[in-house]
Amino acid sequence: MSASEYVMHNIFNKIVAEYHPFAEYQGYAEGENGFIVYYQGANGQQHMVVDTEGNIVTDTTMGTTRSLGILAVAASFLSAFMGGQSDY
């Protein structure tokens, strides 16, 4: 697993833990306009779609849209990490 994949898994794991504390993070996939984050909830496997701005576009459990500041911070960190890596 690459460093960027590891960081993304950690970010999405924290998001699931925050919004669905009784669910277990399962993984993510890149979508056309963001990410699909999978988690195991009380009603089986669920997912949420997170756009590139950090908003939850859909959530099969909640059905709401929320802004995720943590994703924006993490994306900035990842961008700096990737940019800094190219200088070596």
N, C-alpha and C positions, 0 to 999 in steps of 0.2 A: 504494500500500500504506500502510495506517495505521501509526502508530507502534507500537501494540499488536501488530499483525500482525508487524511487523519484529522486535520483541522476542521474540515467540513462535517465529518461525523461527530466530532465533539460539539460543534455549534448546534447541529440539529438535535443531538441528544439532550442538550440543555434546554432547547426550545420545547421539546416534547415533555421533559420533566417539569417545566414551568406551567405549561398550559394543560397538561394531562398527567397530573402527579401519580395516578394509579396505572398508567400505561407504560409499556416498555418500548423503547425506540428500536425499530427494526432495520432502518437503513434509508437511503435516499436515492433518487434517480434524477438526472437532469432532464428537464422538460423544455419545451419550445421557448417559454418566456420565464423560466425560473426553475424551481425544484419541486419534486414530489417527495414528501417526507412520509415514510410508513411507520406505523406504530401498532402494537398489539394492545387493544383495549378490551373492555368487558364484553363487547359485542363482536369480537374477532378482530381481524386486521382492518385498520382504518388508515386514512391518509389525509394529509393536508397539502395544499399547493401554496408554495411561498414564491412570490415574484422576486425579481431582481432588486426591487426597492426594499425588500424585507417585510412586505405585507402578506398576511395570510389571506389568499384570495378565496379559497374554499377549505372547509374542514368537514369531513364526513361525520364527525361527532358534534361539532358546534354549529357549523353553517354560518360563521361570521367572518368578517374581515377585521384584522388587527394589524397594527404596525409593530414591527419588532426592531427596536433600537439595537438589540444585541447583535442582530445579523448585520446591520450597517457597520457597527464597530468591528465585527469580525471580518467583514469584507474589506474594510480599510486596512486592517492588520494583514490580511492575506495578500492584498495588493502591495503593501510595503514589503512584505516578506518576499514575494516573487520578484519585485523590482530590485530589492537589495541583493537578491541571489544572483542576478545577471551581472553584477559588477565584479564578480570573482572570476 
